[in-house]
Amino acid sequence: MITPYTIAIADDHPLFRSALKQALSQGFPEATLLEADSMLSLQTVVRQFQNIDLILLDLMMPGADGLSGLIYLRSHHPAIPVAVVSASEDQSVIQQVMNQGAAGFIPKSAPLPLINKALTCIFNGEIWLPEQYANQVTNTNPERHNLTDKLASLTPQQYRVLIMMTEGLLNKQIAFDLGVSEATIKAHATAIFKKLNVRNRTQAVILMKQLAVKLPEVNTANAS
């Protein structure tokens, strides 16, 4: 009997989401495939669908610039495995991802059969890494450091507000987008600053940038 998995694909590039959906449709034909093009839309998907078996997360998309999206998901939805699918194959990036509790790391350059093999391993409860890195990444369950703890302490709504702050939105714009009053956003901001142990929005944004991951430069002339 084929297990009807529910898989959420979180990536802001439509062409890559389409290619990944095609691969998953071949390897897991009974799977329900969900899509999100930002961390905020992924939050909505996770709220709407209670039976997600796996999230495939890009490290670089709106609201998830680096490790912050992974930290949020592992803190607020620990029962859902998260596999990072990234353009970076740098060992230090993979190390950081696995340290934050990812179920696997899949390079975007991986051929479709390898992606399906990786997902099969993850669905079987295993941790999957590219073969060349499997014996190099160590200490995959360390004590979370201070910054990770601070970010994990935010409520989902506070995290949404923080994301919008990092994107440069003003309080009144955030209030409009979330359908609440500006006073509510100011209250969220005060709570965020207290939890992150910063004084203002600028310091909060700088703190978030510490979780950013540097990805390899792409030749736009050859990029698809």
N, C-alpha and C positions, 0 to 999 in steps of 0.2 A: 504493500500500500504506500502510495506517495504522500509524504507529509506536506500539507498545504501551508507552507511558510508564508509569513508576512514580512516583507523586507522594505525598509525605508531607505531611499537613495537621496542623500543630501549633498548636492553639488550645484554651483551656480552656472555651470556650462551646459546648456541644453544638448549639445552634440554628444558630450560625454555621458550624460544621463541616458540619452537614447541608445548609445552603444552599450552601456552597462545593462540597460533593460533588455536589449537583444540577447546579450550573453546569458543573463539570468533566465530569460524565457526558454532558452535552449537547455540549460542545465537543470532548471527547476520549473518545469512547465505549469505546475499547479500553483505556483507562488502568486500571492497578491503583492504587486509592486506599487509602492507609494513614492511620491517625489516631493522634494523641498529644495528651494533655490537659495535659502538663507537660514540662519540659525533661528530667526523669529518664525519663519514658516515651518521649520522643523518642530519647534515647540508646539505649534498648532496641530501638526500631524500627530505628534505623540499624545496630545490631550484627546484627540478625536478617536484614535485607534488604540485600544487597550491591549491588543494581542500582538504587538510587534515582536518578532523573533530576532531581528537583527537590524542595526542601523549601519549603513555604509557612509562614513563621514569624510568629507573633504576638509583639509585643514585650513584652506584659504577660500572663504566665501563670506559674504556680508554677515557680520555678527559672530564670526568664528575665525578671527584672524590669529591662527596659531592654536595653542592648546586650550584656550578658554572654553570652546564649545565642548570638547571632550571632557574637561573637568566638570562642566555643568551636567552633562548627561550621566557621567558616572556617579555624581553626587545625588542627583534628583531622580534618576531612573536606573538604579544599580542592577535591577533584574534584567535589563535589556543589554545584550552584548553589543559593543560598538567596535567595528573594524574600520580603521583609518585607511582611506584610499587617497594616495597623495602623489604629486609629481616629484616630490623629493625622495631620493634614495640615500640620503646622507645618514650614516650610522648614528650620529648624535641625535638626529631628529627621531629616528626609529626608537632609540633608547628612551627619549623623553616620552614618546607616545606610549610605549609599553610600561613605563614607570607610572603612568596615569591610569593604568588598568584596562587598556585596549585589549580586545579579544584577538586582534591581529593587525598586521600592517601589509597592505597590498599596493605595490607600485602601480601607477596609472599606465606604465609601459608594459605591464604583465599581459601576456596573450590570454584570450578568452578562456581556453581550457584550464589555464593555471588559476584564473579567478574562480572558476567553478570548483576546482580542487580545494582552493583555500576556504571557500564558503562551506564545503562539505565537512572539512576538518573542524571549522568553528561550530557548525551545527551539531557535531559530535562531541562538543564540549572541550575541544582542544584549542590551544593557542597556536596561531599560524604566523610564520614569518618566511620571507624568501630564504631559500636554502643557504645562500651565501652569508646570511646574517644570523641564522638560527643559533649558531654556537658563539656568536660575538656579543649579543645583547644579554646583559646580566641584570640580576636584582630587579625583577619585574614587579615586585610588590613591596616597594620601600615605604617608609613612613612618609606621609605627605608633608611637604615643606609648608612654611608659614603662609606664603602667598596662596597656595592651593587651598588651604583651610579657609582662608578669608573669602575667597571666591565661592567656595562650596557652601558657605554660610548664608549666602544671599537667597532670598525666596525667588521663585520663577518670575514674579512681576518685577522685583528689584533687578534681576538679571536683564530683563527686557529693557528696563530704563537705562541700565548701564551700557548695554549695547548701543542704544540710540545716542547716548552721550558720546561714546567713542566715535560715532559716525558724524558728530558735529551738530546734532539737532539741538535747538533751544528748548527750554522747558515747555513753552507754549506749543511748540510743534509736537513734542512728545505727548503732551496732554491731548492734543487733537487726534493724533494717530491712535492712541489707546482709548479714546473716548472717556477721559476722566478730566477733573479740574486741574488747573495749574498748581493749586495748593496741594493736591494729592501728589503730584510729581515732586514738588519741593520737599514734601514729607518723605517720599521714597529716597530722594537724593540725600537728605540728612541721615537716614538710616544706612544708606550705602556707604557714605563717607565714614560713619562710625565703625561699621563692620570692616572696612578696608583700612581703617586707621589712617585716613588722609583728611586734609582740611577742605579741599575743594574739588571741583570737576577736573581741573587741569592735572592735579596730582593723581586722581583716579584713572584718568586716561593714560598717564605715564606708567602707572602701575600695571595696567592691562597690557601695555606694549612689552612688558618683560616676558609675557607669555607668547609673544609672537615667534613664529618659526620662519627662518630665512629659507626661501625656496630658490632653486636654480633659476638663473635668467633664461628667458625663452626668446629665441630668435623669431620675432614676429613675422618675418618674411616667409618662414617655413612652418609657422604654427598653423594648426588646423582649427 
